[in-house]
Amino acid sequence: MSPDRDNQTAEFDAIVLGAGAAGLFCAGEAAQRGLRVLLVDHGRKVAEKIRISGGGRCNFTNRDLDPRAPQRHFLSANPNFCRSALARFTPQHFITLMQQAGIAFHEKHKGQLFCDERAQALIDWLVERCTRFAVQRWQPAQVLAVAREQLPGQDICVPGRFCVQTSMGEARAPQLVVATGGLSIPKIGASDLGYRIARKFGVPVVAQRPGLVPLVFSPAQQGVDFAALAGVALPVRVRVQPAAARPDMRTAVVFDEDLLFTHRGLSGPAILQISSYWQPGDALCIDLLPGQDALALLRAAKAGSRKQLVNIVAQWLPQRLTEAIVAEQPQWQRPIDQVSDRALTALAERLQRWQLMPNGSEGYAKAEVTVGGVDTQALSSKTMECRQVPGLYFIGEVVDVTGWLGGYNFQWAWASAYACAQALREDG
């Protein structure tokens, strides 16, 4: 869609930059309230992250989010910031909208809700809402400049008015909503536009890093042939052992999820979850037998068996992983009744407190989200509006709020978009 080519600046009540989950939902909600809304996006397709998430079925929210303490599932330099929006627009609110739209869904586990069919149905519904309520879309349109409007012949800005220059024309509105997302998955159009806009208007930005991302390791340093174990998966318990005290690690964060070995390191839900809390220099501590007492199991087996130790451990762990672990120490490569108690204690420690040091992550190319972003200290938790820049709003992933794996980040997109849409005003 394109603006009229009459050299006139198009006027709106609000301009939304970014047609992802947060931007589409915010634009539709605001237009439903009667506002004239322009939605601008540089991509040829909208909501690509919705389309590819959840194996193409989009894990769009999570029933387990507790509206009384929603911040428990989120990471931020200001962890309580997200509570207000998430408590006012809950998973049930979005579930009701999905039901009204006739989009079938199902729960997998741990409260994770997925579309029954392809995620395109969710995208189509978001776009249809925008169309129904007369949201104007400029797409694909590159944002060339964003500025406060200046009065002719003067060097002063009109408070609260924004001028957005794009490759499809110029638009002006008293309210600007930045929903441009983060840096994750650049192949579908991720950019730093939102952070640049924030800095332009003096809004602080928390340093970014990849989140929900596989971690990589050096086999030489870890003594593990990750390539030989690629494809092995098992349930584990994982936590970060930070190199130094950090505010985000004041309470130990532990995840009980599946781990997956890759050719370059570790992935799977357990690693994706903990990666958002991991920082360079931190170690990981992994329990390969969560909920069990490895030493007690080994001692019981020693008392009643003459099997090779490798065959005993293979009852509890995948064969390839068992063989790799037992091969680490000569004293483990014998019948269990011939293994010393000291060696069994060492093996139990290896199984339940495996410490290893990641070299880094797979980066933004494989990251599902971006940790960090627009500093929440600068925003109203009720409206998402900048405290020092009236009329400027930030929502979704561009904000320093990062959810756990399992639909929490989409719920933040819906909740922050809704809070913003309800705060937007007709004619500013």
C-alpha positions, 0 to 999 in steps of 0.5 A: 500500500502506498500514500497519495503522491501529492507532495503532502505530508500524510497526517495520522493520530499515531504512527507504528513502526514495525509490523511484527506481533506487537506492532500489528496488534497495537495498530489494530487495537488503536484503530479499533478505538477510532484512531487514524493509524499508519503502520510502517514496515521495511519487509515485504512480509509481515510478522515473519517471527510469528510465521517461523516460531514454534515449528511454524505453528507459533507458540503464541502464549503460555497458560502458566503465566501468573498474573499476580507475579508475571515477572517470574518468567521474564528477565530485565534490568528492571524485573518488575516493570513488566508486571503491570502490562502483563497483569492487565492483559493476560494469556486468557485475554488473548486466548479469548480473542483467538477463540472469537477469531476461530483459530484452533489451538492446543497445549503441548506441555508446561502451558505452551499454546500452539496453533493447530494449523500453520501460524499464517492463520494468526498472521492473517487475523492480525492483518485482517483486524488492521484492515477492518479498522482502516489502518493504513500500511506502508510496506515495504517502506524504509524509514529514512528519518524520524524527527520532531516536527519543526515550525517553519523558520524556527529551530524549535520542535513542537512538543509531541509531534513526530515526522517520519520520512520513508521511502514511500512518503512522509507522515506526521503524527503526535504519537510514535510507537516503536515496535521494531523488534530486536537483533535476533534472526537478521535473515527475516529483517531484524535491525537496530532501528528501534535502538537508534530512534531511542538514542536520537531522543535521548532514551537510554538503552541497555546493552543487547546480547543474544537470548534463547540461543544455542551455546558453543564450546571448545572440545579441547577445553571441555574434553568432550567430542560434541560432534560425536555426540550430536543428536543425543538428547536427554532431560537435565537440570541446568543453572549458571555459575556466574563469574561474578555477582550480578543483579540478575542472578540474585536468585538462582535460576534453574531450568528442568528441560531437555538438552540436545548435543550439537556439532558445535556445543549444546542446544535444546530447551534447557540451554536456550532457557539458561542462555538468556542468563549466561554471560561470557566468563560464566560456567554452566552446571548441568545435572544429567540425572535430575531428581535422582541421587546418582551416588546412591544409585551407583552404590546400590548397583555395586552391592548387587551387580558385577556388570561393567560400569558403562552398562550400569550407567547406560540404564539411566543415560543415552548409550553414546553419552554414557560411553563418552563419560566413562571413557574419561577415567580409566577407573570407570572402565571396569566392572562396577564391583571393582570400582572404588568408592572414591571413583564412584563418588567422582562419577556421581559428581560428574553426572550431577554437577557437570561444569563446563565453560561455553566459548560463546553462543551461535549469535543473533542468527540462531537467537530467538530473542534479544536480551536488553534494549530500551531501558524500562526506567525511561518508560511508563509501565502502564502505557509504555510511553517515554517519561521525558519524550511525550508521545513516544512509545516503545513496545515488544522486543525492542524493550529490555524485557525478555521472556522465557522460552514457551510463549512468554515473549509473544505474551509480552508483545500482546500485553505491551501493545495493548497497554500502549494502544489503550493509552494512545489518544485521538488527535494526540 
